Amino acid sequence: MPKPSAQVTAAEISRLAGVTRATVSNWRRRHPDFPAPSGGTDASPLYDLRTVRTWLAARGHGAAASPAEELRSALRLAPGGSATRLLPFVLAAARGGKDDLTDLAALSDADLAARARGSVAALGDSVPASDGIAYKAADAGLLRGVVHCVRDEGGQSALDVLAERELEDSAATGAYRTPLPLADLMARLAAPAAKPYPARVLDPACGSGSLLAAAARLGARHLYGQDVLPVQAQRSAVRLLLTAPDAEVVMRSGDSLRADAFPDVAVDAVLCNPPYADRDWGHDTLAYDPRWAYGVPPRGESELAWNQHVLSHLGSGGLAVMLLPPATAARPAGRRVRAELLRAGALRAVIALPPGASAPLHIGLHLWVLQRPEPGGPDHARVLFVDTADSAATEQRGRDDREGGTVAQAPRPSLDWDALTSNVLRHWQAFDADPERFDGEPGTARAVPVLELLDDLTDITPARHVRTTPGAVDPDEVAHQADDLHEQLTDSVTALGAGTAAVSTWRSAGAASRSWRTATVADLARGGALTVHRTARAAGQDAEVPADHAGRAVLTARDVAAGTRASGAADGLALAHAVVIEEGDVLLPAVGRRPVTARVADAQDEGALLGPNVHLFRPDAERLDPWFLAGFLAAKDNVSSATVGSTAVQIQAQRLRLPLLPLADQRRYGEAFRRLHQLGAATRRAADLAGRTTDLLTTGLTSGALLPADSD
């Protein structure tokens, strides 16, 4: 009997075929030979994947999915455990050029398996648990899937697909991916002032390796990592060897608290995002462990065990940066350990992040900066507290809280990471340089003497120590700010009303919706009606910024999605094939979340550089109207048919389609889309001003700076 195939949903079929969900529904109704459901329910049927792929291939849709999606499908059909075995092969394949990979994929099944065995064996012990991996001819389909994904989308993409498959059924809780901007901030906090970046860096709960990768980008050259999940240790090893091929990477699997893989290693810096709320961390068996120099951590305080673990691995004066839940700063059970950390001068700073900075996204997490006390070194008698709770910016749908996964959710604030990072580093660097003379910033940052913290609670929550007191508020200044915001809000509401009126004219298309012939962007580009541009970061750690890029603003995908001006900076960002934006260009995020927004560059955008992850469409003005182009490119069905992913999308520009209409008709549609874009911008501005006005007035009233108006 043949082995049963995996089952797929209608949404997965649409991604495999490169069509919309509506098209799949039409196929089910119109084609009697469309595969019948093999499981699920009437409302959510499931289909046999092998049968679906055969049906699609017969109609020319078999190759529409991206290499990453094809690899996912191959894994669904493969026996369990296949993904872990393939992780080392990703590294081996990534070391070959595109032509080499094309030749490799063309080998016979037996020869491909033999070549893969040899290339993985040559890696030695650089990837944990890779010894003895043997590929057979039966694995050739999976091996080719990896080769195609590495060749066309890069080793990191293949690595994420394989790890995602292994982690789907993982029972691990309390361990979350560290977002890249946060990983970068943590790595930069570990850099000592006026000294080279730490050469030796450890992450004892390394997960996917994002923290060590951030350290490698800043100059770390000896990277040590351990993770309780073998697949994560393997994933980190491969990722780091791809990111920093010249670095020494030592990766181990196992529980760092119970079975430390580096008991005799002292490093220059530690970065760590440990699992939270773990009551089974080894309290009973580790009660007399020599690492507990600041007190035995209570059973419910696993985070304080991790704190002392990382301090035990630091050399004298070395820094550690940890991401911890806010309860660690205040729980009564941990008061004694916190007090000892303060008395010893081991706790240098606590930084409160806004909700949404990292999963779990509904909680504002804390960064703790720890330092191994130096014998005869400076006496750290003050602790820095920074509260960035007001760093939220525009709203954005969706959230990322698992390795490679997304969950749809109501709008939540997205963060201005550039501003948040700059703010935190500015305060930390000033404090680290001279703690006694640090002035702080009311409501945001303050240096507090240790003696003031050693009370009955030893609560080191930043908000308790940096909040502005009513006496420090200037009532006249608050009233002036309130008047200014009220005036802006009034103007914005007026503009919103005008925008609403501008889009209030439309008419029915009649008995049936209008239909038209369409062409893909690829076809239009071949015909010269438009050109499509992308940019990317230049390869190499030491890539320089071209002279003509210096000082220019960079328009990012976030700027396009939020409708803001170019916020990136070319300084420090080396771009390959950089494109200078011109007025009339159409901009569309290449990576993001639904709904997708396109916009037309205006005079204020002109001259900025196109940032990574943004598609730029430059239309021939004699053949295509820019706003017509923007409106149809961002249409939901159009985006769905040209994307890889579900909630988080990667748009393949060449597959987008446009109606073939006369220029006069295009301009009518274009004017309607332009007005709708203006209405959306006015709505976002009014909502932002209303929120800021409400917050300011509420704070003014509760602090005593403002008084309610006298009633008539």
Helices and strands as residue ranges (DSSP letters): E 7-8, H 10-17, H 21-30, E 39-40, E 45-48, H 49-58, H 67-77, H 82-94, H 98-105, H 109-121, G 137-139, H 140-153, H 155-167, H 180-189, E 200-203, H 210-218, E 222-227, H 230-243, E 248-253, E 267-272, H 302-312, E 314-324, G 326-329, G 332-334, H 335-343, E 347-352, E 366-371, E 382-387, E 392-396, E 399-402, E 405-407, E 412-415, H 417-433, G 435-437, E 445-449, H 450-453, H 462-466, G 470-472, H 475-502, E 518-520, H 521-526, E 530-533, E 536-537, E 553-555, H 557-562, E 568-569, E 575-576, E 586-589, E 591-593, E 599-600, E 609-610, E 614-619, H 626-633, H 636-641, E 643-644, E 648-651, G 653-655, E 657-659, H 663-703
